[in-house]
Amino acid sequence: MTVLLAPAHWRDLPQLVQLEAEAHPHDAWTEVAWWGELAGARREYVVAVDSAHPGGEVPGQRHVLGYAGLDHAGDTSDVMTIATLPRVRGRGLGRRLLEELVARSRAAGAERLLLEVRADNTAARGLYDSAGFRLLQ
């Protein structure tokens, strides 16, 4: 599977909302919340797009496999979210998205990158641990 990373666009909203509902069924962001996130001056979101369909199978709609986002706040950035489609999990896409966020955070001048993760999200915790993140007490 070859994936391209690109800035998220408002045209991606239907897929972002759907993927969000699959990834976070109990507290998924709504379309209105996504509009606010994409419009936020400090926010930056990227999507992972299937390179076989970079323009999408439907004109103007890319095939989004995952997404990730940051909040830039001066010398600190916060990971807002990372999610991938269930069918592509375990293939390194979450790691690639995280690495992209780290690079974008550094490029924006951040000295620290923070994130929150649920204690029961063992897959995400494993990803963050293996990427060198440490638990703050």
Secondary structure in CASP SS format (residue, H / E / C, confidence):
PFRMAT SS
TARGET T0000
AUTHOR 0000-0000-0000
METHOD secondary structure of the structure
MODEL  1
M C 1.00
T C 1.00
V E 1.00
L E 1.00
L E 1.00
A E 1.00
P E 1.00
A C 1.00
H C 1.00
W H 1.00
R H 1.00
D H 1.00
L H 1.00
P H 1.00
Q H 1.00
L H 1.00
V H 1.00
Q H 1.00
L H 1.00
E H 1.00
A H 1.00
E H 1.00
A H 1.00
H C 1.00
P C 1.00
H C 1.00
D C 1.00
A C 1.00
W C 1.00
T C 1.00
E H 1.00
V H 1.00
A H 1.00
W H 1.00
W H 1.00
G H 1.00
E H 1.00
L H 1.00
A H 1.00
G C 1.00
A C 1.00
R C 1.00
R E 1.00
E E 1.00
Y E 1.00
V E 1.00
V E 1.00
A E 1.00
V E 1.00
D E 1.00
S C 1.00
A C 1.00
H C 1.00
P C 1.00
G C 1.00
G C 1.00
E C 1.00
V E 1.00
P C 1.00
G C 1.00
Q E 1.00
R C 1.00
H C 1.00
V E 1.00
L E 1.00
G E 1.00
Y E 1.00
A E 1.00
G E 1.00
L E 1.00
D E 1.00
H E 1.00
A E 1.00
G C 1.00
D C 1.00
T E 1.00
S E 1.00
D E 1.00
V E 1.00
M E 1.00
T E 1.00
I E 1.00
A E 1.00
T E 1.00
L C 1.00
P H 1.00
R H 1.00
V H 1.00
R C 1.00
G C 1.00
R C 1.00
G C 1.00
L H 1.00
G H 1.00
R H 1.00
R H 1.00
L H 1.00
L H 1.00
E H 1.00
E H 1.00
L H 1.00
V H 1.00
A H 1.00
R H 1.00
S H 1.00
R H 1.00
A H 1.00
A C 1.00
G C 1.00
A C 1.00
E C 1.00
R E 1.00
L E 1.00
L E 1.00
L C 1.00
E C 1.00
V C 1.00
R C 1.00
A C 1.00
D C 1.00
N C 1.00
T H 1.00
A H 1.00
A H 1.00
R H 1.00
G H 1.00
L H 1.00
Y H 1.00
D H 1.00
S H 1.00
A C 1.00
G C 1.00
F C 1.00
R C 1.00
L C 1.00
L C 1.00
Q C 1.00
END
